[in-house]
Amino acid sequence: MTAHAIEADAVSTLAADFAGELVTPDDDEYEQARRVWNGMINERPALVAYCTGVADVRTAVGFARERDLPVTVRGGGHGVAGNAVEDGGLVVDLSAMDEVRVDPEERTVRVGGGAQWADVDRETQQFGLAVPGGVVSDTGVAGLTLGGGLGHLRRKYGASCDSLRSADVVTADGEFVVASEDRNPDLFWALRGGGGNFGVVTSFEFDCYPVGPEVETAFVWYPGEAARDVLASFREYAVDAPREVSALPFYAWVPEIPEFPAESWGGPAVAVLGCYAGDSEEGTDALRPVRELADPIVDLSGRMPYVELQSMLDEDYPHGRYYYWKSVYLDELTDEVVDKVLAHADDCPSALTTIDLWQLGGALAEVGEGATAFSNRDAAYLLNYEANWDDPRETEVNVRWARESVEDVRELDAVRGQYVNFPGMGEDAAEVAYGDSYDRLGAVNAEYDPENVFRGHQDVVSDE
């Protein structure tokens, strides 16, 4: 199916029943409409359908089914694997469906499928509330939640999907259903970490928690030559760290900006970014050890508005940069893991890249394995090779570095699985990411999408 395969009269017929905008390859807006956040992605869909509501979504899905078009869904954006677009497919674009409505008495929030976390934080923080989101504010709520959702509140309040109360879904046959613990519970189970394979989620209902308006943070950078000692000391700290602390050590290269001493620019470093989801005074003491792991290059820690913490990394991830992120879970941060990470850092081809160690545990591990589709809950860390670069001529070397690094670290006994939202380009078998959830996800897919219309994330199909 080529990008020009839909006849003009068919599009006109669709437009008669469609309230939003339809963009085809013949339209001036097409080049912009087909682009996604990750500059690596260069797909040419046959049609981009900008939906204004559930009626548009149902109409678009029905149109695609009638013509055997693959359907992809674009929510708030930021999906690193680029699953929101596909050559010859129909893009259900939800960006106009970004409404957010908070019920402060019930501590819940209703969020449209096209919203970004900045939209949610802006509204919930008016009432001193938050939903566990990501760490970049223009990340889409839908993609993050459907893949699990890790952010600054993960050890205190769990993954984004753990706060999900219900979801409105348009299924592959165009039906509108509600998924919750009481209604379509098998679909609800799958939506919490099973990816975007089961329908178009037009609206999410989340529980909210008291957070902010200010939180205590740690953001300290140490010189690269201290990396081994810093990671070893952090490992000791993490054993007894309070659940209110969610920290993320990462290997990086010092950016050339005024906040850092000029003599450190471009040099290797290991940084720790952490948040205390609780009383700020208690947070100062709880995070102090993170700020004393070695002599720092710079310490940017302090108390700040929660919305500022949520957006402080935004400028590091601009639209159109090239991204390839691939991950594994760690049962423990062993010396062997540290050795490999530091060796991989020595070979890294881009100074925009980071190697991230997400501290897990706490509330994440307290949800039983199998209670949701989000798996590997008992892991101690998530290790993510986050390759970032600006020159398209450097794509091959950066992708190869990340893939080979992951394959190398997978040889260790402490390593398993993969985070659905950091899957490379989905080249690994889906069982790697979904683990023991895979067979059940296949059964849910067979019930709600037997013709496999939605295959946006790492695809799951029934063996039957």
C-alpha positions in Angstrom: 0.0 0.0 0.0 1.6 3.3 -1.1 1.0 6.7 0.4 -1.1 7.7 -2.6 -3.4 4.6 -2.6 -6.6 6.2 -1.3 -8.8 7.6 -4.0 -9.8 11.3 -3.7 -13.5 10.4 -3.8 -13.1 8.0 -0.9 -11.4 10.7 1.2 -14.2 13.1 0.2 -16.8 10.5 1.4 -14.9 10.2 4.7 -14.8 14.0 5.1 -18.6 14.2 4.9 -18.8 12.2 8.2 -15.6 13.6 9.8 -15.5 16.8 11.8 -11.7 17.2 12.0 -9.1 17.8 9.4 -7.9 15.1 6.9 -4.5 15.4 5.4 -3.3 13.3 2.4 0.1 13.3 0.6 -1.4 15.7 -1.9 -1.9 18.4 0.7 0.6 21.2 1.6 0.3 20.2 5.3 1.3 16.6 4.6 5.1 16.9 5.3 4.5 18.4 8.7 1.6 16.1 9.4 3.6 12.9 8.8 6.5 14.0 11.0 6.9 12.8 14.6 9.1 13.8 17.5 11.9 11.4 16.6 13.8 12.7 13.5 14.8 9.1 12.7 11.3 8.3 11.6 10.5 8.8 8.0 7.2 7.1 7.3 4.6 8.2 4.7 1.1 7.3 5.8 -1.7 7.4 3.4 -3.9 9.6 5.5 -3.7 11.6 8.7 -7.0 12.0 10.5 -7.0 14.8 13.1 -9.9 13.7 15.3 -12.0 16.1 17.4 -13.8 13.4 19.4 -14.9 9.8 19.8 -17.2 10.1 16.7 -14.2 11.0 14.5 -12.2 8.2 15.9 -14.9 5.6 15.2 -15.3 7.0 11.7 -11.6 6.9 11.0 -11.2 3.3 12.3 -14.2 2.1 10.3 -12.8 3.7 7.2 -9.4 2.0 7.6 -11.0 -1.4 8.2 -13.1 -1.1 5.1 -9.9 -0.6 3.1 -7.6 -2.9 5.0 -5.4 0.0 6.0 -3.1 -0.4 9.0 -4.1 1.9 11.8 -1.6 3.8 14.0 -2.4 6.2 16.8 -0.7 9.5 17.6 -1.5 10.8 21.1 0.5 13.6 22.7 3.7 12.6 20.9 7.2 11.6 22.0 7.1 7.9 21.2 10.7 7.1 20.6 10.1 4.1 18.4 7.9 6.1 16.0 4.9 3.8 16.2 2.5 6.6 15.6 3.0 6.5 11.8 3.4 3.8 9.2 3.9 3.7 5.5 0.5 3.4 3.7 -1.4 3.5 7.0 -4.1 5.7 8.5 -2.9 7.9 11.5 -5.6 8.5 14.1 -4.3 11.8 15.5 -5.7 12.7 18.9 -3.8 15.9 19.5 -6.9 18.0 19.5 -8.4 15.8 22.2 -6.3 17.2 25.0 -8.9 18.2 27.6 -8.0 17.8 31.3 -10.7 17.9 34.0 -9.8 17.6 37.7 -12.2 16.5 40.5 -10.2 17.8 43.6 -12.7 16.3 46.1 -12.4 12.8 44.6 -8.8 13.3 43.7 -9.3 12.1 40.2 -8.6 13.6 36.8 -10.0 12.8 33.4 -7.5 13.2 30.6 -8.0 13.2 26.8 -6.0 10.8 24.7 -4.1 13.6 23.0 -2.9 15.4 26.2 0.7 15.8 27.2 1.9 15.6 30.8 2.3 19.3 30.9 -1.4 19.6 30.4 -2.1 17.3 33.3 0.4 18.9 35.6 -0.9 22.4 34.9 -4.4 21.5 36.0 -3.7 19.0 38.9 -1.1 21.3 40.5 -3.8 24.0 41.0 -5.1 21.7 43.7 -1.7 20.4 45.0 -2.2 17.1 43.2 -0.3 15.0 40.6 -0.5 11.8 38.6 2.7 9.8 38.3 3.9 10.9 34.8 7.2 11.0 33.0 10.3 13.2 33.3 9.7 15.4 30.1 6.6 17.5 30.1 5.7 17.2 26.4 5.6 13.4 26.6 2.2 12.1 25.6 0.0 10.8 28.4 -1.4 7.9 26.3 1.9 6.4 25.1 3.6 6.6 28.4 0.7 5.1 30.4 0.0 2.3 27.9 3.6 1.2 28.1 3.7 1.4 32.0 5.0 4.9 32.7 8.1 5.7 34.8 8.7 9.2 36.2 9.7 11.2 39.3 7.0 9.8 41.5 7.5 6.1 40.6 8.8 4.7 43.9 6.2 6.6 46.0 3.1 6.2 43.8 4.0 3.6 41.2 3.9 3.7 37.4 1.5 5.8 35.5 -0.6 2.8 34.7 -1.0 2.0 38.4 -3.0 5.2 38.8 -5.4 4.4 36.0 -9.0 4.0 37.1 -10.7 3.6 33.7 -10.2 4.2 30.0 -12.6 4.9 27.2 -11.6 2.8 24.2 -12.6 2.6 20.5 -11.9 -1.0 19.5 -10.9 -2.4 16.1 -14.5 -3.0 15.1 -15.4 0.6 15.9 -17.2 -0.1 19.1 -16.9 2.2 22.1 -16.2 0.5 25.4 -15.1 1.4 28.9 -12.3 -0.5 30.5 -12.0 -0.7 34.3 -11.7 -3.2 37.1 -15.5 -3.8 36.8 -16.0 -3.3 33.1 -14.1 -5.3 30.5 -11.4 -6.1 33.1 -9.3 -8.2 30.7 -8.9 -5.2 28.5 -8.2 -3.0 31.5 -5.5 -5.3 32.6 -3.9 -5.2 29.1 -4.0 -1.4 28.8 -1.9 -1.1 31.9 1.5 -1.8 30.4 0.5 -3.8 27.3 1.1 -1.0 24.8 -1.1 0.4 22.1 -2.2 -2.9 20.6 -5.8 -3.1 21.7 -7.7 0.0 20.5 -7.7 3.8 20.5 -7.9 5.1 24.1 -9.8 8.4 23.8 -9.8 9.2 27.5 -8.1 8.2 30.7 -9.3 8.5 34.3 -6.5 8.6 36.9 -6.2 8.8 40.6 -4.3 11.8 41.9 -2.0 12.2 44.9 -0.9 15.1 47.0 2.4 16.5 45.5 3.9 19.9 45.6 3.4 22.7 44.8 7.1 22.5 45.6 9.3 19.4 45.9 12.8 18.8 47.1 15.2 17.7 44.3 18.8 16.5 43.8 20.6 17.3 40.6 24.3 17.0 41.1 27.0 16.3 38.5 30.3 14.5 39.3 33.4 14.1 37.2 33.6 11.1 35.0 36.7 9.8 36.7 34.7 9.4 39.9 31.9 7.4 38.1 32.8 4.0 39.5 32.9 5.3 43.1 29.7 7.4 42.6 27.7 4.4 41.3 29.1 2.1 44.1 28.1 4.7 46.8 24.7 5.3 45.2 24.1 1.5 45.2 24.7 1.4 49.0 22.4 4.5 49.5 19.6 3.0 47.4 19.3 -0.1 49.6 17.7 1.8 52.4 16.5 4.9 50.5 13.0 6.0 51.6 10.2 5.2 49.1 9.6 8.9 48.7 13.0 9.1 46.8 13.1 8.3 43.1 16.6 8.8 41.7 18.1 8.4 38.3 21.9 8.3 38.0 23.2 8.7 34.5 26.4 8.9 32.6 26.7 12.0 30.4 28.9 14.6 28.9 28.9 18.1 30.4 26.9 20.5 28.3 28.4 23.8 27.2 26.1 26.1 29.2 26.8 28.7 31.9 25.5 26.6 34.7 28.7 24.5 34.4 32.3 25.6 34.8 33.8 26.2 31.4 36.7 23.9 32.1 34.3 21.0 32.5 32.5 21.5 29.2 32.4 18.4 27.0 34.0 16.2 29.6 32.5 13.0 30.9 30.4 13.0 34.0 28.0 11.0 36.1 24.9 12.9 37.3 22.2 12.0 39.7 18.7 13.5 39.3 16.3 12.7 42.2 13.0 13.8 43.6 11.5 13.5 47.1 7.7 13.0 46.9 6.9 14.2 50.4 7.6 16.9 52.9 10.3 19.2 51.5 12.1 19.5 54.9 12.4 15.7 55.2 13.4 15.6 51.6 16.5 17.8 52.2 17.9 15.2 54.7 16.8 12.2 52.6 18.6 13.5 49.5 21.7 14.9 51.2 23.7 11.6 50.7 23.1 11.8 46.9 24.8 15.2 46.9 27.8 13.9 48.8 28.9 10.9 46.7 32.1 12.7 45.5 33.4 16.2 44.9 30.8 17.6 42.4 31.4 19.6 39.2 28.2 21.4 40.1 25.3 21.0 42.4 22.0 22.2 41.0 19.9 20.6 43.7 17.2 22.5 45.7 13.5 23.1 46.2 11.5 23.9 43.1 7.9 23.9 41.9 6.9 20.4 40.8 5.9 21.7 37.3 9.4 23.1 36.9 10.9 19.7 37.8 8.6 18.1 35.2 9.8 20.4 32.5 13.5 21.0 33.3 14.7 18.3 30.8 12.4 19.4 28.0 15.1 21.4 26.1 17.4 18.4 26.0 14.8 16.5 23.8 13.8 18.8 21.0 11.4 17.8 18.2 13.3 16.5 15.2 16.5 15.3 17.0 17.5 11.7 16.3 16.8 9.2 19.1 17.3 5.5 19.6 16.7 4.2 23.1 17.0 0.6 24.2 16.7 -0.9 27.7 17.1 -3.8 30.0 16.1 -4.4 33.6 18.6 -5.2 36.3 18.1 -7.5 39.3 21.0 -5.6 40.9 23.6 -3.1 40.0 26.6 -5.4 40.1 30.3 -4.5 39.6 30.1 -6.3 36.3 27.2 -4.1 35.1 29.2 -1.0 36.1 32.3 -2.2 34.3 30.3 -2.7 31.1 28.5 0.6 31.4 31.8 2.5 31.8 33.4 0.6 28.9 30.4 1.4 26.7 30.6 5.1 27.7 34.2 5.1 26.5 33.0 4.0 23.0 30.0 6.3 22.8 29.9 8.3 19.5 27.7 11.2 20.7 28.1 13.7 23.5 24.3 14.1 23.5 23.8 10.5 24.6 23.2 9.4 28.2 23.3 6.0 29.9 20.5 6.0 32.5 20.0 3.9 35.6 16.5 4.3 36.9 16.1 3.4 40.5 13.1 1.1 40.9 11.4 -0.6 43.9 9.0 0.9 46.4 5.5 1.2 45.1 6.4 -0.3 41.7 7.4 -3.6 43.4 4.3 -3.7 45.7 1.9 -4.4 42.8 1.9 -8.1 42.2 3.6 -9.4 39.1 0.8 -10.2 36.7 -1.7 -7.8 38.3 -1.2 -5.6 35.3 0.5 -6.2 32.0 3.4 -4.1 33.1 6.1 -6.6 33.9 9.5 -6.9 35.7 8.2 -5.0 38.7 10.6 -6.6 41.1 13.7 -5.4 39.2 16.0 -3.1 41.1 16.9 -0.8 38.2 16.1 -0.1 34.6 19.2 0.5 32.4 18.6 2.5 29.3 21.0 3.3 26.5 19.7 6.6 25.3 21.4 7.4 22.1 20.8 11.0 20.9 22.4 12.8 18.0 21.7 15.7 15.5 23.5 14.7 12.3 21.6 12.1 10.2 25.0 10.9 8.8 25.7 9.6 12.3 22.6 7.4 12.6 24.2 4.1 11.8 27.1 4.5 14.3 24.8 5.6 17.1 22.2 2.9 16.6 24.9 0.2 16.3 26.6 1.5 19.5 23.3 1.3 21.5 22.3 -2.2 20.1 25.8 -3.7 20.7 25.9 -2.2 24.2 22.6 -3.8 25.1 23.6 -7.1 23.6 26.8 -7.0 25.6 25.1 -6.3 28.9 22.5 -9.0 28.3 25.2 -11.6 28.7 25.2 -10.9 32.5 23.1 -12.9 34.9 21.6 -9.8 36.5 20.0 -8.6 33.3 16.5 -9.4 31.9 13.6 -8.0 29.9 13.0 -4.7 28.3 10.8 -1.6 29.1 8.1 -1.3 26.5 8.6 2.4 26.1 12.4 2.1 25.5 12.4 -0.8 22.9 14.9 0.4 20.3 12.8 0.2 17.1 10.9 -2.9 18.3 13.3 -5.3 16.6 13.3 -7.8 19.5 10.7 -10.4 19.9 7.7 -9.0 21.9 8.2 -11.6 24.6 11.4 -9.8 25.6 9.4 -6.8 26.7 6.2 -8.4 27.9 7.7 -11.5 29.6 5.1 -13.6 31.4 2.3 -11.3 30.3 2.8 -12.1 26.6 0.4 -15.1 26.3 -2.4 -13.3 28.2 -1.9 -10.2 26.0 -2.2 -12.4 23.0 -5.5 -13.7 24.2 -6.8 -10.2 24.9 -5.7 -9.1 21.4 -7.5 -12.1 19.9 -10.7 -10.9 21.6 -10.6 -7.2 20.9 -8.6 -7.0 17.7 -8.7 -10.5 16.0 -7.6 -9.1 12.7 -4.6 -7.3 14.3 -5.6 -3.8 13.1 -3.7 -2.2 15.9 0.0 -3.2 16.1 1.5 0.1 17.3 3.8 -1.2 20.0 5.8 -4.5 19.9 3.0 -6.6 18.5 1.2 -9.3 20.4 -0.8 -12.0 18.7 -2.5 -15.1 19.9 -0.9 -18.4 19.0 -4.4 -19.9 18.6 
